Amino acid sequence: MTIRIGKISFWHVHAWDYVKQAQEHEDTVIAAVWDEDAERGAEAAAKLNVPFFESLDEMLAQEDIDAVIVDAPTNRHEEVILAAAKAGKHIFTEKVIASTQKEANHILAAVNDNKVKLTVSLPRLNDAYTLKIQEVLEQKLLGKITYVRVRLSHNGATANWLPSHFYNLEQCQGGALIDLGCHPMYLTRLFLGEKITGVSANFGYVTGKEVEDNAVATLHTESGAIGVVEAGFVNSHSPFTIEVHGIEGTLLFGTPEAKLLLKTNVGSQDSPEWNELTLPDNRESAFHQWVGHIRGNTLAEENLAIATELTSLMEAANRSVQEGRKIKLEELGS
């Protein structure tokens, strides 16, 4: 049977992208809309030719709604995802799960108790360069990892193409880091390959917005390896960049071309050369994986583990700026 999806909010800039994914998937269809902004929601529902519900509870009470896609403001994630889980609806959501570890734990408990399938959109986990970097790391071609840096930025604030509500601190729970910086955050953690013990962060406010438009977070580890996460809304022509350094070698991506370069001492002569690595195909999208978990009655264990830690790292980064110090992960509330 077709999975009928209720769309929870069109607040996020990627909301229509997920609608398109649902429309293009042979097993899913958008069947209803609710939005905290009734005018926006009614307009979207009319465009999609589906019912608009002014009450979220009413939409979730519909027996023919099997699942939901959540693109609501970050500060409302706990509210709407808990409601969906308690109504027995499967959930696909834009990152982050929530703004704090405590809220994320509430959500995960409700998802588990109500036996629904939750998947978080972490798209760069499925990209070819990520898969190839993981393969190189598994082969130990860099030796012990000592430093990882991932940068992702655009000019949304200086060129004024981001929606104004993306600068609303209450709704977003942050700025460039919690939005764009999610991607370099989960990639940096993944490539470090070890537990993060603490987070230090610095925010810049180039355009004078309520939220940061320039951000750097440093991830600390027990081994001494360091991760650097960079994000910004004020940068033109800044390539998406990955650096992974180890005692025996280095991986570079996006410097500036979208090529993955490796130099390693492992199995090499005295003067190793830079080699461009062939990239595999992308893995299927997080949305397709979510549908597969619904169909197969399986759990998105890796996705949820990474998404849960991502929430903790973002909370720690925000607290680091607020309190002017390094935040130990063990300090976060459960």
N, C-alpha and C positions, 0 to 999 in steps of 0.2 A: 504493500500500500504506500501511497505517496505520503511523505512527512509534511504536514501542514504547519507552517511557521507563522507565529505572531511577531510582528516587528515592534520592539520596545525602543522607541525614540529614534529621531533622526538628528540628534544633537551633534554627533561626531562627524568629522569630515569624511570618514570612510563608510558612513552608513549606507549610502547608495551603492558602494562597491560590494558590500555584503548582500544587498538585495540582488545585484546582478549575479553574484555567485549562486544564490538560491534559485534564481530564474533559469540559470544555465545548467544546473544539476538535474539529471533525469529523475531523481528521487524526491525532490523538494519543491515546494511552492509557497510563496508568500500569500497568506490567507487573511490577515487582519493587521491593524495598526493601532498602537497606543503611543501617545507622546505627551510628555509633561507640558509641552507647548501645543495647546489644542489646535491653534490655527495652522501651525506647521504640520501637525499630524493629519489633520483633515485634508490638507492640500496633497500630502503624500499618498494618503489612502485613495483619494480621487484619481490621482495619476496612475495608481496601481489597480484601480477598479476593485478594491476590496473594502470591507467595512472598517470604519474608524470607531473606536471605543473611547469615550471620555473617561471611563473608569478602567484602571488597570485590572482590578479584581474581576470586573465583568469580562474582560477579554480572557483572562486566565481561567475563568469558570467555563469557557466554551469547551465542550467535550471533543469537538473536532479540531482543536488546536493541540498539536503534539509537542511543539517545541517553540523556543523564542530565540531571536537574535537581539542582543542588548547593545545599544549604542547611546545609552543615557549618560548624563554627566557623571563624572567619577564619584562625586560626593553622594550620588543616589544609587550606586551599584549595590551596596549591601541591601538597601530597601527593596529594589526591584528584583534582584536575583534571589533573595530569600523568598519573596512572594512567588516567583516562578517555580522554585524548587518545591515549596510546600504545596503548590498546585499540581505537582507531578509533571512539569514540563521540562524537557531537555533544554540545555542552555549553551549557546555560543555567544561569547562576549569579547568585546574589544578590551585590550589591556588598559590598565592593570586590573587584577581581580577586584581590588578595593584599595583605599588609600592607606590602610594600616594592616598590620599582621593580625591584630585582634579581629577586625572586620572580616578579613579573608578566612580566618579560622571558623567564624560563624557560618560563612557561606559554604565552606567545604563540609562542615558537619551536616548542614541541611541537605546538601547534595547527596551525601552518603546515606543519611537517614531516609530520604525519599527515593533513593535508587534511580536518580536521573543522571544523564550523561552531560558533563560539563567539559567544554574545550575552550581555551583562551587563544585568541588570535596572536600568535608570535611568529609572523610569516618568515622572518629571516632564518629561523631554525631549519627551514625546508629548502633554502636556496643552495645552489650548486657549490658556491665557495665555502659555505659552512660545512657541508658534507665532506668536501675534499680536505679542508683543514682538520676536521676530526680524524679523517683517515691517516693523514700525516702524523698527527699527534699519537695515534694508536701505534704507529710504526716506530715511535721514539726517535724520529729523525732530527728533532730539535734538542734532544736530551732533556734535562730538567728545565721546566719553564720558569723564567725569571721575570718576564715583563709582557703584559698584553695591553695594547691600546686600540680602542675602536672609536671612530669619530663619525657622526652623522649630523648634518646641519643643512639648513636652507635659509632663504631670505624672506620667509613668510611675514615677519614683523616689519622689516624695512621696505618691502615691496607691497605690503598691505593686502595680501591675498588670503591670509588666514581669517576665519570668521572672528568677529569681535569677542564672542563669548569664550574663545580660547585664551583670553587674557583675564578671565574671571577667576580669581583665586579660590573663591568658595566652591564653584562648580568643578574646576579642574583639579584642585588640591595641589597646584604647582604650575609650572610653565614648560619650558623647553625640555627639562630633564624628564619629567613624568610623562610627557607626550612622546616626543621624538627620541629622547634619551633612553626609553625603555629598550629599544633595539640594541644599541651598543652595550647597555647594561647586561642583558641576558647573554649576549655573545661573549662579552669579556669574562663573565663568570664561567661560561661553558669552556672557554679556551684555557683559562687558568687551571681548571681541572681539580680544584680543591676548595675546601670550605672557606668562606669569607668570615674573618673575625671582626672586622671593623670597617667603617666607612667615614671618609672625610669629604666634604664638598664645599665648593665656592660657586656663588651665583653672581651674574652680572645683569644690570638693568639698562642696557644701551638705549632703548627707546622709551624708558620711563614708564613702562607698563606696570600693572599690579603684580604680575608674575615675572619670573626671570626669563630673559630671552637669550642668555648665554650661560653655559653651565659646564662645570668639570667636577667629576666625582672620582675619588681614589679609593680602590678596594684593597684592603690589607689582608694578608694571610699569615698563617702560623709559620710557613716556610721562609717567608721574606719576599716571595714573589709579589709583584705589584700589578694591579689592574688600573687603567686610566680610561674613564668614560667621558666622552665629550659630546655636547649637543648644543645647538643654537638655532635661533630664528632670525639671525642677523648677518648671515654669511652668503655671499654670492660666489659661485664657482668653487665651492668647497667639496671635494670628492668624498664619497663614502670610503673610509679608509680603515684597514685592519693591519695591525702589526702584532706578530707573535714571536717573541724572542726566547731562545733557550741557550743553555751552555754550549750546545753543539750546532746551533743553526738558527735561521730566521725565516719567517714567512711574511710576505708583503702582499697586500691586495689593495688596488685603487690608488696607486701612487704615480700618476693619477688614473691610468687606464684600468679598466675592469679585468685585470689579469692577476693570476695568482703566481707569485714568484717564490722560489725556494732556493736557499743556499745552506748547505749542511756539510759538516765535517765527517758525518757518518758514511763510511764506505767511499770517501773521496780521497784525492791526492792532497798534496800540501796546499794547493791554491784552488779551492772549489769555485765553480762558476754559478752564476744565477741561472736557474732553469725555470721556464714557464711550465706549469702543470696543466694538464688537460682536465677540464671540469666535467663532472658527470651531469646527468639530467637532474633538474629540480625534483625533490620529493613532492608528493601530492600535497595540496594546500591543507591548512588547518581546518578549513570548512569541510573539505572532502573527508578528512580524518574523522571529524565529528560525526558526519553522517555514517561513516563506517562503524564507529563505536555504537551508535544507536542501533544500526542494523545487526551488528554482531554481538551486542550486549557485552561489550568490552569497556575497559577503563582507559582514559588518556593519561596513564600514570606519569610518563616522562614530561608531557606537556604541563600537567598540573604541578608537578614537583618544581619545574623551572619557573612557572608562573607564580607559585607561592613564594619562592625565594625572591623573585623579582619584586613582589610587593614589599617584602621586608627590606630589601636594599633601597628601594625608593623612600620608604618611611625613614630609614636611617639617614639617607642623604638630606632629606628635608629637615630632620632634627639637627643634623650637623650644622647646617647653615643657621638655624634658629638659635642654637646654643653655643655656636662658635667653638666646637670641639669635635674630636673623633667620637663616633657613636659605636659602641660594641654591640654586635648583633644580639648578644645575650641580654641586653637591657630592654629589648622590645617586649611589649606586653603580649601575653598569650590569650 
